[in-house]
Amino acid sequence: MDQSIKDVIAPKKIHVEFNTLNVDGKLFRTLFVSGYPRFVTPNWLSPLINFDHSLNVSMFIYPVESKSTLDDLRRKIAEMEAEISTDLQRGRVIDPGTQAKLEDALQLQQQLVKGEERFFQFSLYVTIFANDEVELEQITKQVSSTLGSLLITTFPALLQQADGFKATLPSGQDHLLISRNMDTTSLATTFPFTSSELTSNEGILYGLNEHNGSLVIFDRFSLENANTVVFAKAGAGKSYAVKLEILRSLMFGTEIIIIDPENEYKTLSDAVGGEYINFSFNSTCRINPFDLSSLTQDSDENELNMKILSLHSLFKVIMGQMSPSEEAILDRALVLTYKMKGITTDPETQKKDPPLMEDLYKALVGMEDAMSQSLADRIEKFVKGSFAGIIDQPSNVELNNPFTVFSVRDLEDAMKPIAIFIILDYIWTKMRRVVKKRLLIVDEAWYLMRSPDSASFLYGIAKRARKYFLGLTTITQDVEDFLSTDFGKAIVTNSSIQFLMKQSPAAIDKVASVFYLSEGEKHLLLSAEVGEGLFFAGNNHVAIKVVASPDEHKLVTTKPQEIFDREKKKEATAQELRLVSETE
């Protein structure tokens, strides 16, 4: 005999009990909502939607005619006013519950008359399913407790479990018909009937969504720009999170360039076969700040003029504030320095060997006036003084490795902002030759925010990075220094992704003001554990927890104790190998 579709999909048995439904051994229980809080906020049902167990939830909305509603409301108001009046005449204390209901009813009546609100009947049902009775009872208690914390009263649909089960099927039929009055505003707060999600089909894993346990997968290059800012206090896990992003981005063919003030990226660089460039007095690696990028003649930028402008900013960082007269003299000296090497605004001449710091020094001395000599004296230490050998030699660094780290740890603090500026300018000059998918990470970016000129240069990179398929990541623990300038705030504005991790009480108000954080979000950032924070991507943001695999953790951890234990283990292993070798 031919079977119909109903026969094929129908369960073998259905057993309807007092407060459960058994379908082929699977237990179901439907709860209906009978009591609601007096006031609700937008997305007030999110704890139910994000509940850590699969649930079937149904909502039914029935419009009600305003005329019949007004008649019923008028009669109800008269009853409550009569009750209050009787209590006053007899000297009784007015029931506060009746007083509150009367105020709500009068307000609703006024809004209905003006057409500001409409009236609806609202039904809400939840069906829980489990494999056995114990699990069903446990989940029922958890759901009831979760809704109870929202002042929502639930009851099982006793002797109506079959109807309750059918009411939560995707058939759109309400078989229970247990409803509650709601106005338009209250009903609107049940939407959107979604949870906070920040997941796309492409990109890398940033962490776990702490709202609902989903994965935060995102491609920063899919946004209007690929820039990121990371703010956190020391030890909050900001470098850990950025290293994970770097490692995962590298797997997808993204070129990585890092400016590392504290040698935090050495282990990661060695593990992936990267190039680690130590920028210090003892290093053989040198960068000439006068280098040009030698772009093709198709470029719409005047490379020499662009370089001279960036050199003006560099020398303001080196020399400090300059008067207009000193800036004019420096400009003439820079143009003369390039001209002595045969380099002009003609693109063909810009392929010649660039000048050095010594050439600028000679040009200033050769002008033979007091102000020029003063400027020459201020850069003399970089040519033949205590800082000689750092920025006064031809460049011998090439960005050929897909993973390049520039370390400035071994420089004095006074020299670090200058070195970082020169490295950034060199990277920016070089990377404009070939456009490819790149990430540029500037750790401890507050070094650059100390000077308006270096801050302006970093902002310029952030603003123009998109044109060259570059994503700039700025990391800082000194939030006050970074956000105290207009350039710092502008960098935040020009970053599509912002990652806020644990903050100190002294900085939280500044962060909350810039990012428009709620009180709850401020509390989250103050109490966050290591690796937790708020992840902003475009117009969306979620609470996130950074997670790593055991192998990733070994590469990216910066905990001193773990690093010490690892080095100790290496020494012990090496010692054992030596003993075995001697024995043989």
DRENFIRO-152483 format. One record per residue (C-alpha): chain; residue number from 1; y, x, z. Coordinates in steps of 0.5 Angstrom, whole numbers. Layout:
SITE   c     k      yy      xx      zz
SITE   A   NUM       Y       X       Z
...
This chain:
SITE   c     k      yy      xx      zz
SITE   A     1       0       0       0
SITE   A     2       7       3      -2
SITE   A     3      11       4       4
SITE   A     4      19       3       4
SITE   A     5      24       8       6
SITE   A     6      24       4      13
SITE   A     7      17       5      14
SITE   A     8      18      13      13
SITE   A     9      24      14      17
SITE   A    10      22       9      23
SITE   A    11      19      13      30
SITE   A    12      12      12      32
SITE   A    13      14       8      38
SITE   A    14      20       6      42
SITE   A    15      20       4      49
SITE   A    16      26       1      52
SITE   A    17      26       2      60
SITE   A    18      31       0      65
SITE   A    19      36       5      64
SITE   A    20      33      10      59
SITE   A    21      30       9      52
SITE   A    22      24      13      50
SITE   A    23      23      15      42
SITE   A    24      17      19      40
SITE   A    25      17      22      47
SITE   A    26      25      24      47
SITE   A    27      29      21      52
SITE   A    28      36      17      51
SITE   A    29      41      14      56
SITE   A    30      47      11      54
SITE   A    31      54      11      58
SITE   A    32      60       6      57
SITE   A    33      67       8      60
SITE   A    34      69       2      65
SITE   A    35      75       6      68
SITE   A    36      81      10      65
SITE   A    37      86      14      68
SITE   A    38      93      11      69
SITE   A    39      96      17      65
SITE   A    40      93      21      59
SITE   A    41      95      27      56
SITE   A    42      94      29      48
SITE   A    43      87      31      47
SITE   A    44      85      29      54
SITE   A    45      78      28      52
SITE   A    46      77      35      50
SITE   A    47      72      37      56
SITE   A    48      67      31      53
SITE   A    49      68      34      46
SITE   A    50      67      41      48
SITE   A    51      61      39      53
SITE   A    52      56      45      53
SITE   A    53      50      40      51
SITE   A    54      49      36      45
SITE   A    55      52      29      46
SITE   A    56      53      22      41
SITE   A    57      60      20      42
SITE   A    58      63      13      39
SITE   A    59      69      10      39
SITE   A    60      71       3      37
SITE   A    61      78       1      36
SITE   A    62      80      -7      35
SITE   A    63      87      -9      34
SITE   A    64      90     -15      38
SITE   A    65      95     -20      36
SITE   A    66     102     -19      39
SITE   A    67     103     -26      41
SITE   A    68      97     -27      45
SITE   A    69      97     -21      48
SITE   A    70     105     -22      50
SITE   A    71     102     -29      53
SITE   A    72      97     -26      57
SITE   A    73     101     -21      59
SITE   A    74     107     -26      62
SITE   A    75     102     -29      66
SITE   A    76      99     -23      69
SITE   A    77     106     -21      71
SITE   A    78     108     -28      74
SITE   A    79     101     -27      78
SITE   A    80     103     -20      81
SITE   A    81     110     -22      82
SITE   A    82     108     -28      86
SITE   A    83     103     -24      90
SITE   A    84     109     -19      92
SITE   A    85     113     -25      93
SITE   A    86     108     -28      98
SITE   A    87     107     -21     102
SITE   A    88     114     -20     103
SITE   A    89     115     -27     106
SITE   A    90     109     -26     110
SITE   A    91     112     -19     113
SITE   A    92     106     -16     110
SITE   A    93     106      -9     107
SITE   A    94     106      -9      99
SITE   A    95     100      -7      96
SITE   A    96     102       0      92
SITE   A    97      97      -1      87
SITE   A    98     100      -8      85
SITE   A    99     107      -5      85
SITE   A   100     104       0      80
SITE   A   101     101      -5      75
SITE   A   102     107      -9      75
SITE   A   103     111      -3      73
SITE   A   104     107      -1      68
SITE   A   105     106      -9      65
SITE   A   106     114     -10      65
SITE   A   107     115      -3      61
SITE   A   108     109      -5      56
SITE   A   109     112     -12      55
SITE   A   110     119      -9      53
SITE   A   111     115      -4      48
SITE   A   112     111     -10      45
SITE   A   113     117     -14      44
SITE   A   114     121      -9      41
SITE   A   115     115      -7      37
SITE   A   116     115       0      39
SITE   A   117     108      -1      41
SITE   A   118     102      -5      39
SITE   A   119      96      -7      43
SITE   A   120      88      -5      42
SITE   A   121      82      -6      45
SITE   A   122      78       1      46
SITE   A   123      71       2      47
SITE   A   124      68       9      49
SITE   A   125      60      10      49
SITE   A   126      56      17      50
SITE   A   127      49      18      49
SITE   A   128      45      23      52
SITE   A   129      38      26      50
SITE   A   130      33      30      53
SITE   A   131      26      32      53
SITE   A   132      24      30      60
SITE   A   133      27      26      66
SITE   A   134      29      32      70
SITE   A   135      33      34      64
SITE   A   136      36      28      63
SITE   A   137      38      26      70
SITE   A   138      41      33      71
SITE   A   139      45      32      64
SITE   A   140      47      25      66
SITE   A   141      50      28      73
SITE   A   142      54      33      69
SITE   A   143      57      29      64
SITE   A   144      59      24      69
SITE   A   145      62      29      74
SITE   A   146      66      32      68
SITE   A   147      69      25      66
SITE   A   148      70      24      73
SITE   A   149      74      30      74
SITE   A   150      79      26      69
SITE   A   151      79      20      73
SITE   A   152      74      17      68
SITE   A   153      69      12      71
SITE   A   154      62      11      67
SITE   A   155      56       7      68
SITE   A   156      49       7      65
SITE   A   157      48       1      60
SITE   A   158      43      -2      65
SITE   A   159      38      -7      61
SITE   A   160      42      -5      55
SITE   A   161      40       2      53
SITE   A   162      37       0      46
SITE   A   163      44      -4      44
SITE   A   164      47       3      47
SITE   A   165      43       7      43
SITE   A   166      45       3      37
SITE   A   167      52       3      39
SITE   A   168      53      11      38
SITE   A   169      49      11      31
SITE   A   170      53      13      25
SITE   A   171      53       5      23
SITE   A   172      60       3      26
SITE   A   173      57      -3      30
SITE   A   174      59      -4      37
SITE   A   175      53      -7      40
SITE   A   176      55      -7      47
SITE   A   177      62     -10      46
SITE   A   178      65      -7      53
SITE   A   179      72      -5      52
SITE   A   180      79      -4      55
SITE   A   181      86      -5      53
SITE   A   182      90       0      51
SITE   A   183      97       1      47
SITE   A   184      99       5      41
SITE   A   185     101      11      45
SITE   A   186      95      12      50
SITE   A   187      90      11      44
SITE   A   188      94      16      40
SITE   A   189      92      21      45
SITE   A   190      85      21      44
SITE   A   191      86      24      37
SITE   A   192      85      29      34
SITE   A   193      78      28      36
SITE   A   194      76      35      35
SITE   A   195      76      42      39
SITE   A   196      80      48      39
SITE   A   197      77      52      33
SITE   A   198      79      59      30
SITE   A   199      73      60      25
SITE   A   200      73      61      17
SITE   A   201      68      63      12
SITE   A   202      70      70      11
SITE   A   203      72      76      16
SITE   A   204      70      79      22
SITE   A   205      68      77      29
SITE   A   206      74      78      34
SITE   A   207      70      75      40
SITE   A   208      68      68      43
SITE   A   209      72      62      43
SITE   A   210      72      61      51
SITE   A   211      74      53      50
SITE   A   212      67      52      47
SITE   A   213      63      58      46
SITE   A   214      64      58      38
SITE   A   215      65      65      34
SITE   A   216      72      67      33
SITE   A   217      71      70      25
SITE   A   218      78      71      22
SITE   A   219      80      75      16
SITE   A   220      87      77      17
SITE   A   221      88      79      10
SITE   A   222      88      71       8
SITE   A   223      94      70      12
SITE   A   224     101      71       9
SITE   A   225     101      78      12
SITE   A   226      96      82      15
SITE   A   227     100      85      21
SITE   A   228      97      84      28
SITE   A   229     101      86      35
SITE   A   230      97      87      41
SITE   A   231     100      86      48
SITE   A   232      96      88      55
SITE   A   233      97      92      61
SITE   A   234      93      98      62
SITE   A   235      86      97      63
SITE   A   236      85      90      60
SITE   A   237      81      92      54
SITE   A   238      86      92      48
SITE   A   239      84      99      45
SITE   A   240      76      96      46
SITE   A   241      78      90      42
SITE   A   242      82      94      37
SITE   A   243      76      99      36
SITE   A   244      71      93      35
SITE   A   245      76      90      29
SITE   A   246      76      97      26
SITE   A   247      69      99      26
SITE   A   248      67      92      23
SITE   A   249      73      92      18
SITE   A   250      70      99      16
SITE   A   251      64      96      14
SITE   A   252      67      91       9
SITE   A   253      71      97       6
SITE   A   254      77      97       9
SITE   A   255      81     104      10
SITE   A   256      83     106      17
SITE   A   257      89     110      19
SITE   A   258      90     111      26
SITE   A   259      96     114      30
SITE   A   260      92     116      37
SITE   A   261      97     119      43
SITE   A   262      91     119      48
SITE   A   263      85     122      44
SITE   A   264      81     115      45
SITE   A   265      79     115      38
SITE   A   266      75     121      37
SITE   A   267      68     119      39
SITE   A   268      69     113      34
SITE   A   269      71     118      29
SITE   A   270      66     123      30
SITE   A   271      61     117      29
SITE   A   272      63     114      23
SITE   A   273      64     121      19
SITE   A   274      72     120      20
SITE   A   275      77     126      19
SITE   A   276      80     127      26
SITE   A   277      87     131      25
SITE   A   278      90     134      31
SITE   A   279      97     135      31
SITE   A   280     100     140      36
SITE   A   281     102     147      36
SITE   A   282      95     150      36
SITE   A   283      93     146      30
SITE   A   284      93     148      23
SITE   A   285      95     141      20
SITE   A   286     102     141      18
SITE   A   287     106     135      15
SITE   A   288     113     136      12
SITE   A   289     118     131      13
SITE   A   290     121     132       6
SITE   A   291     115     130       2
SITE   A   292     116     125      -4
SITE   A   293     110     120      -6
SITE   A   294     111     122     -13
SITE   A   295     110     115     -15
SITE   A   296     110     113     -23
SITE   A   297     116     112     -27
SITE   A   298     114     104     -27
SITE   A   299     116     104     -19
SITE   A   300     122     100     -18
SITE   A   301     124     104     -12
SITE   A   302     129     110     -12
SITE   A   303     124     115      -8
SITE   A   304     129     120      -7
SITE   A   305     134     115      -4
SITE   A   306     129     112       0
SITE   A   307     126     119       3
SITE   A   308     134     121       5
SITE   A   309     135     114       8
SITE   A   310     128     115      12
SITE   A   311     130     123      14
SITE   A   312     137     120      17
SITE   A   313     133     116      21
SITE   A   314     128     122      23
SITE   A   315     134     126      25
SITE   A   316     137     121      29
SITE   A   317     131     121      33
SITE   A   318     131     128      33
SITE   A   319     139     129      35
SITE   A   320     140     123      38
SITE   A   321     147     119      36
SITE   A   322     151     122      31
SITE   A   323     158     120      29
SITE   A   324     160     117      22
SITE   A   325     163     124      20
SITE   A   326     156     128      22
SITE   A   327     152     123      18
SITE   A   328     156     124      12
SITE   A   329     155     132      13
SITE   A   330     148     131      14
SITE   A   331     147     126       8
SITE   A   332     151     131       4
SITE   A   333     146     137       6
SITE   A   334     140     133       5
SITE   A   335     142     132      -2
SITE   A   336     144     139      -3
SITE   A   337     137     141       0
SITE   A   338     133     137      -5
SITE   A   339     138     139     -11
SITE   A   340     137     147      -9
SITE   A   341     129     145     -11
SITE   A   342     131     142     -17
SITE   A   343     130     135     -15
SITE   A   344     134     129     -17
SITE   A   345     134     122     -18
SITE   A   346     130     123     -24
SITE   A   347     123     121     -23
SITE   A   348     120     127     -27
SITE   A   349     124     132     -22
SITE   A   350     121     129     -16
SITE   A   351     114     132     -17
SITE   A   352     117     139     -16
SITE   A   353     115     142      -9
SITE   A   354     119     139      -4
SITE   A   355     124     143       1
SITE   A   356     123     145       8
SITE   A   357     126     144      15
SITE   A   358     129     151      14
SITE   A   359     132     149       7
SITE   A   360     136     144      11
SITE   A   361     138     149      16
SITE   A   362     141     154      11
SITE   A   363     144     148       7
SITE   A   364     148     146      14
SITE   A   365     150     153      16
SITE   A   366     152     155       9
SITE   A   367     157     149       9
SITE   A   368     161     154      14
SITE   A   369     165     149      18
SITE   A   370     164     147      26
SITE   A   371     161     140      25
SITE   A   372     156     143      20
SITE   A   373     154     149      25
SITE   A   374     153     144      31
SITE   A   375     148     140      27
SITE   A   376     145     146      25
SITE   A   377     144     148      32
SITE   A   378     141     142      34
SITE   A   379     135     143      29
SITE   A   380     135     151      30
SITE   A   381     129     150      35
SITE   A   382     125     147      30
SITE   A   383     126     153      25
SITE   A   384     126     159      29
SITE   A   385     126     156      36
SITE   A   386     121     153      41
SITE   A   387     118     148      37
SITE   A   388     118     152      30
SITE   A   389     111     151      27
SITE   A   390     110     144      28
SITE   A   391     115     140      22
SITE   A   392     117     146      18
SITE   A   393     111     148      14
SITE   A   394     109     145       7
SITE   A   395     104     139       8
SITE   A   396      96     141       8
SITE   A   397      94     134      10
SITE   A   398      90     129       5
SITE   A   399      89     122       6
SITE   A   400      82     122       3
SITE   A   401      77     120       8
SITE   A   402      76     112       9
SITE   A   403      77     113      17
SITE   A   404      83     118      19
SITE   A   405      86     119      26
SITE   A   406      92     123      27
SITE   A   407      92     125      35
SITE   A   408      99     127      38
SITE   A   409      96     128      45
SITE   A   410      97     135      46
SITE   A   411     105     135      44
SITE   A   412     110     134      50
SITE   A   413     112     127      51
SITE   A   414     119     129      48
SITE   A   415     116     131      42
SITE   A   416     111     125      41
SITE   A   417     116     120      38
SITE   A   418     118     125      33
SITE   A   419     111     127      31
SITE   A   420     109     119      31
SITE   A   421     115     118      26
SITE   A   422     114     124      22
SITE   A   423     106     122      21
SITE   A   424     108     114      20
SITE   A   425     113     116      14
SITE   A   426     108     121      11
SITE   A   427     102     116      11
SITE   A   428     107     110       9
SITE   A   429     109     115       3
SITE   A   430     102     117       1
SITE   A   431      99     110       1
SITE   A   432     104     107      -4
SITE   A   433     101     112      -9
SITE   A   434      95     108      -9
SITE   A   435      94     100      -7
SITE   A   436      88      99      -3
SITE   A   437      86      95       3
SITE   A   438      88      99       9
SITE   A   439      89      98      16
SITE   A   440      94     102      20
SITE   A   441      94     102      27
SITE   A   442      99     105      32
SITE   A   443      97     106      39
SITE   A   444     102     106      44
SITE   A   445     108     103      40
SITE   A   446     113     103      45
SITE   A   447     114     111      44
SITE   A   448     117     109      38
SITE   A   449     121     103      41
SITE   A   450     125     108      45
SITE   A   451     130     109      39
SITE   A   452     133     104      35
SITE   A   453     132     108      29
SITE   A   454     124     109      30
SITE   A   455     124     102      32
SITE   A   456     127     100      25
SITE   A   457     123     104      21
SITE   A   458     117     101      24
SITE   A   459     120      94      23
SITE   A   460     121      96      16
SITE   A   461     113      98      15
SITE   A   462     111      91      18
SITE   A   463     116      88      13
SITE   A   464     114      91       7
SITE   A   465     106      92       9
SITE   A   466     104      86       5
SITE   A   467     106      89      -2
SITE   A   468     101      95      -1
SITE   A   469      95      91       2
SITE   A   470      96      94       8
SITE   A   471      95      91      15
SITE   A   472      99      94      21
SITE   A   473      97      94      28
SITE   A   474     102      95      34
SITE   A   475      99      96      41
SITE   A   476     103      97      47
SITE   A   477     102      96      54
SITE   A   478     109      97      56
SITE   A   479     111      90      54
SITE   A   480     118      90      57
SITE   A   481     120      96      52
SITE   A   482     117      93      46
SITE   A   483     120      86      47
SITE   A   484     127      89      49
SITE   A   485     130      90      42
SITE   A   486     131      86      37
SITE   A   487     126      90      32
SITE   A   488     121      89      37
SITE   A   489     121      81      37
SITE   A   490     122      82      29
SITE   A   491     115      86      29
SITE   A   492     112      80      33
SITE   A   493     115      75      28
SITE   A   494     113      79      22
SITE   A   495     106      79      25
SITE   A   496     101      73      23
SITE   A   497      96      75      29
SITE   A   498      98      76      36
SITE   A   499      93      78      41
SITE   A   500      95      77      48
SITE   A   501      91      80      54
SITE   A   502      91      81      61
SITE   A   503      99      82      63
SITE   A   504     102      84      70
SITE   A   505     106      79      74
SITE   A   506     113      83      72
SITE   A   507     112      82      64
SITE   A   508     109      75      64
SITE   A   509     116      71      64
SITE   A   510     118      76      58
SITE   A   511     111      75      54
SITE   A   512     112      67      56
SITE   A   513     119      67      53
SITE   A   514     117      70      47
SITE   A   515     111      67      45
SITE   A   516     112      60      48
SITE   A   517     107      60      53
SITE   A   518     105      54      57
SITE   A   519     104      55      65
SITE   A   520      96      54      64
SITE   A   521      97      60      59
SITE   A   522     101      64      63
SITE   A   523      96      63      69
SITE   A   524      90      65      64
SITE   A   525      94      72      62
SITE   A   526      95      73      69
SITE   A   527      88      72      72
SITE   A   528      84      74      65
SITE   A   529      78      79      66
SITE   A   530      77      85      62
SITE   A   531      77      83      54
SITE   A   532      79      76      55
SITE   A   533      86      74      53
SITE   A   534      89      69      48
SITE   A   535      88      70      40
SITE   A   536      94      67      36
SITE   A   537      92      67      28
SITE   A   538      98      63      24
SITE   A   539      99      56      27
SITE   A   540      93      56      32
SITE   A   541      91      60      38
SITE   A   542      85      60      43
SITE   A   543      82      63      49
SITE   A   544      78      69      47
SITE   A   545      73      74      50
SITE   A   546      72      80      46
SITE   A   547      64      82      46
SITE   A   548      60      88      43
SITE   A   549      53      90      41
SITE   A   550      50      95      46
SITE   A   551      51     100      40
SITE   A   552      58      98      39
SITE   A   553      60      99      46
SITE   A   554      57     106      46
SITE   A   555      62     108      41
SITE   A   556      68     104      43
SITE   A   557      68     104      51
SITE   A   558      74     108      54
SITE   A   559      71     107      62
SITE   A   560      72     114      65
SITE   A   561      65     113      69
SITE   A   562      61     111      63
SITE   A   563      64     117      59
SITE   A   564      63     121      65
SITE   A   565      55     119      65
SITE   A   566      54     120      58
SITE   A   567      57     127      58
SITE   A   568      53     128      64
SITE   A   569      46     125      61
SITE   A   570      48     130      54
SITE   A   571      48     136      59
SITE   A   572      42     134      62
SITE   A   573      38     133      55
SITE   A   574      41     140      53
SITE   A   575      39     143      59
SITE   A   576      32     140      58
SITE   A   577      31     143      51
SITE   A   578      33     150      53
SITE   A   579      28     150      58
SITE   A   580      23     148      53
SITE   A   581      25     153      48
SITE   A   582      25     158      53
SITE   A   583      18     156      56
SITE   A   584      15     156      49
